[in-house]
Amino acid sequence: MDLRLDGKVAIVTGAGQGIGAGIAQAYLAAGANVVVADIAGPQRASWDVAALEGREPRGMYIKSDVADEAQVQNMVERTMAAFGQIDILVNNAGVLSQAPVVDLTVAEWDRMMSINLRSVFLCCHEVLPHMLARKSGRIINIASQLAYLGGAGTAHYSASKGGVVSFTRSLAREVAREGILVNGIAPGPIETSMQDNTQTEWRTWKMGLLPLGRFGEVEEVAPTAVFLASDAASFYVGQILGPNGGDVMP
Ligand SMILES: NC(=O)c1ccc[n+]([C@@H]2O[C@H](COP(=O)([O-])OP(=O)(O)OC[C@H]3O[C@@H](n4cnc5c(N)ncnc54)[C@H](O)[C@@H]3O)[C@@H](O)[C@H]2O)c1
């Protein structure tokens, strides 16, 4: 079983912090060069990507709003100019907010769809031509278990992640025979800043529902992304893997 990614080039969106940072660091440890594409500048990142410039494997920070077509095009162009190929794309950038549907503004619905779902299409749309040209690539989309469970107050977030699941399955069917494997990860609640705005009562209630009785850590999600990017995952197509503490058992 080969879980090494030596010499590969990966783009991980939203990797300035949280799950994306964990995946980017795990990729570097597995030998891949990593482009961190995040709307926040490098000074706001939780880790020092700039320190990896000029190293082997190399890290590179590209400040980019992945919901914006021109910025995604620029991000992909800069990656190709720097590395000449893209082997792995992880669509991880995302946001969470909570509001009952009756109070949800149209602007917030559109923002959620734009960052969580449109961005996945945009990044795939720009990266795919480079993967198709080499008949090789891995795309890993970060969904959420809320795509399956739904959640009171998270209809917009859950719908965006349901869209990510369906998009993943459709694209997987489209490009599998072109040598590009598309899969997803649907984490359960993970201890990142995304959980900062959740209420204590909700956390206590939610932990009680989980067979493990606790939320997950970033390090418990990142290995799944390494596996899906590796040669060991060569028979995985359109699968949504679930590091979720047992909350959802599809
Ligand atoms: N933490 C959880 O409990 C959990 C559970 C299931 C799924 N997820 C998903 O995992 C992914 C990562 O979440 P996290 O918990 O690490 O969150 P996080 O808030 O810690 O990190 C998200 C990162 O995405 C970046 N980002 C936001 N909008 C962006 C944009 N338009 N363009 C580029 N970058 C942007 C942020 O700057 C940040 O660095 C998200 O898609 C989230 O929906 C998280």
The ligand as an SDF file (V2000), in Angstrom:
LIG
                    3D

 44 48  0  0  0  0  0  0  0  0999 V2000
  -15.2300   22.0430   11.5450 N   0  0  0  0  0  0  0  0  0  0  0  0
  -16.2690   21.2540   11.3440 C   0  0  0  0  0  0  0  0  0  0  0  0
  -16.9490   20.8270   12.2890 O   0  0  0  0  0  0  0  0  0  0  0  0
  -16.6360   20.8150    9.9450 C   0  0  0  0  0  0  0  0  0  0  0  0
  -17.5140   19.7360    9.7970 C   0  0  0  0  0  0  0  0  0  0  0  0
  -17.8570   19.3160    8.5210 C   0  0  0  0  0  0  0  0  0  0  0  0
  -17.3490   19.9660    7.4220 C   0  0  0  0  0  0  0  0  0  0  0  0
  -16.5070   21.0110    7.5760 N   0  0  0  0  0  0  0  0  0  0  0  0
  -16.0050   21.6620    6.3800 C   0  0  0  0  0  0  0  0  0  0  0  0
  -14.5940   21.6200    6.3810 O   0  0  0  0  0  0  0  0  0  0  0  0
  -14.0820   22.7240    5.6410 C   0  0  0  0  0  0  0  0  0  0  0  0
  -13.0440   23.4420    6.4840 C   0  0  0  0  0  0  0  0  0  0  0  0
  -13.6800   23.9240    7.6450 O   0  0  0  0  0  0  0  0  0  0  0  0
  -12.8790   24.3180    8.9800 P   0  0  0  0  0  0  0  0  0  0  0  0
  -13.6300   23.7490   10.1060 O   0  0  0  0  0  0  0  0  0  0  0  0
  -11.4520   24.0380    8.8130 O   0  0  0  0  0  0  0  0  0  0  0  0
  -13.1670   25.9000    8.9860 O   0  0  0  0  0  0  0  0  0  0  0  0
  -12.2160   27.1370    9.3110 P   0  0  0  0  0  0  0  0  0  0  0  0
  -13.1360   28.2920    9.4440 O   0  0  0  0  0  0  0  0  0  0  0  0
  -11.2910   26.8260   10.4160 O   0  0  0  0  0  0  0  0  0  0  0  0
  -11.3380   27.2910    7.9710 O   0  0  0  0  0  0  0  0  0  0  0  0
  -11.9210   27.6570    6.7500 C   0  0  0  0  0  0  0  0  0  0  0  0
  -10.8740   28.3170    5.8910 C   0  0  0  0  0  0  0  0  0  0  0  0
  -11.4990   28.6510    4.6310 O   0  0  0  0  0  0  0  0  0  0  0  0
  -11.0750   29.9590    4.2790 C   0  0  0  0  0  0  0  0  0  0  0  0
  -12.0690   30.5620    3.3810 N   0  0  0  0  0  0  0  0  0  0  0  0
  -13.3200   30.9930    3.6970 C   0  0  0  0  0  0  0  0  0  0  0  0
  -13.9020   31.5290    2.6240 N   0  0  0  0  0  0  0  0  0  0  0  0
  -13.0090   31.4420    1.6000 C   0  0  0  0  0  0  0  0  0  0  0  0
  -13.0200   31.8480    0.2440 C   0  0  0  0  0  0  0  0  0  0  0  0
  -14.0910   32.4600   -0.2890 N   0  0  0  0  0  0  0  0  0  0  0  0
  -11.9200   31.6050   -0.5150 N   0  0  0  0  0  0  0  0  0  0  0  0
  -10.8380   31.0070    0.0260 C   0  0  0  0  0  0  0  0  0  0  0  0
  -10.7640   30.6040    1.3020 N   0  0  0  0  0  0  0  0  0  0  0  0
  -11.8440   30.8330    2.0810 C   0  0  0  0  0  0  0  0  0  0  0  0
  -10.9410   30.6990    5.5980 C   0  0  0  0  0  0  0  0  0  0  0  0
  -10.1320   31.8610    5.4730 O   0  0  0  0  0  0  0  0  0  0  0  0
  -10.3180   29.6300    6.4770 C   0  0  0  0  0  0  0  0  0  0  0  0
   -8.9060   29.6370    6.4030 O   0  0  0  0  0  0  0  0  0  0  0  0
  -15.2830   23.5880    5.2820 C   0  0  0  0  0  0  0  0  0  0  0  0
  -15.7130   23.3130    3.9680 O   0  0  0  0  0  0  0  0  0  0  0  0
  -16.3460   23.1240    6.2690 C   0  0  0  0  0  0  0  0  0  0  0  0
  -17.6550   23.3540    5.8000 O   0  0  0  0  0  0  0  0  0  0  0  0
  -16.1320   21.4530    8.8220 C   0  0  0  0  0  0  0  0  0  0  0  0
  1  2  1  0
  2  3  2  0
  2  4  1  0
  4  5  1  0
  4 44  2  0
  5  6  2  0
  6  7  1  0
  7  8  2  0
  8  9  1  0
  8 44  1  0
  9 10  1  0
  9 42  1  0
 10 11  1  0
 11 12  1  0
 11 40  1  0
 12 13  1  0
 13 14  1  0
 14 15  2  0
 14 16  1  0
 14 17  1  0
 17 18  1  0
 18 19  2  0
 18 20  1  0
 18 21  1  0
 21 22  1  0
 22 23  1  0
 23 24  1  0
 23 38  1  0
 24 25  1  0
 25 26  1  0
 25 36  1  0
 26 27  1  0
 26 35  1  0
 27 28  2  0
 28 29  1  0
 29 30  1  0
 29 35  2  0
 30 31  1  0
 30 32  2  0
 32 33  1  0
 33 34  2  0
 34 35  1  0
 36 37  1  0
 36 38  1  0
 38 39  1  0
 40 41  1  0
 40 42  1  0
 42 43  1  0
M  CHG  2   8   1  16  -1
M  END
$$$$
